[in-house]
Structure formats: structure tokens, C-alpha cells
């Protein structure tokens, strides 16, 4: 039973990660309509933050699976 609950937790993490990656994809899509260099810079900063959060979550998941 414990292994099943651990697997369920891993699946929830993957689901959360999927949502975060989808949010990052929306940010990237919106950035395609950027109107200025400054706006593009802000969009880039936001996208870096979103992708960095995904990377942190992936490393945490990897450690959990080791």
C-alpha cells in the first residue's frame, strides 16, 4: 500500500509539473506578440522564472525517486 501511495504522489507531481509547463508555454506564446525590446525583456524574465520553477520541481522529483 505504501508503494501505491508513493506512486500516486509521483503522479500528482507530474500532473503539477505538466500544468507549470503549460503555463510556461502560454507565456512563450504571449511573448511572440511583444511590442518592444523592454517588453520582450520582461517576458523573457517571466519565462525564465517559470521554467526555473519547473526545473526545481523536476530535480525534487528525481531525488524522491532515487
PyMOL commands that set and color helices and strands:
alter all, ss='L'
color gray80, all
select helices_A, chain A and resi 2-31+37-65
alter helices_A, ss='H'
color red, helices_A
deselect
rebuild
show_as cartoon
